[in-house]
Amino acid sequence: MKSHRILAMLPLFVSAAALAQAYYPDPHPLYDGALTRDELRECMYRDESLAARQERIERDKAAADAETDAVAQAGTRLADELRDLDNGNLAAVASYNARSAEHNRWVHNHNRRIAELNARTASLNGDSARLDTLCARSYYPSDRDAILIERSRTR
């Protein structure tokens, strides 16, 4: 009879012992939607690359803005010269035409550089949108910290 009682109470002790065990949840449950460490590493690399491209574009844009001002000032000087030009002086007209042609080449090259800058900006915007699509998910801060530690060791 004692053995029957012991056997009947055994599941109670086993379940109590199971409850007393420490439970450590998986820090990265499967398919929770968060970026994996490799995905996060790639996203961080791409983000830094885009930031560097953005800096170069901003620097080139500042230079282009300064050149735009210089082109406009030179155009104003040429317009002033044209008003005062003696059309009867062939040498003065030829000299003015040469300066005007040079200015037109400058404007053409400047416009080409502006178009290239605009294309680079559009490309950056597209790449940034793709990065947002791929990487706009949560991540584990511990993964970010581990990646930063990895980088500090390799640099």
Buried (B, 14 or more C-beta within 10 A) or exposed (E): EEEEEEEEEEEEEEEEEEEEEEEEEEEEEEEEEBBEBEBBBBBBEBBEEBEEBBEEBEEBBEEBEEBBEEBEEBBEEBEEBEEEBEEEEEEBBEEBEEBBEEBEEBBEEBEEBBEEBEEBBEEBEEBBEEBEEEBEEEBBEEBBEBBEEEEEEEE
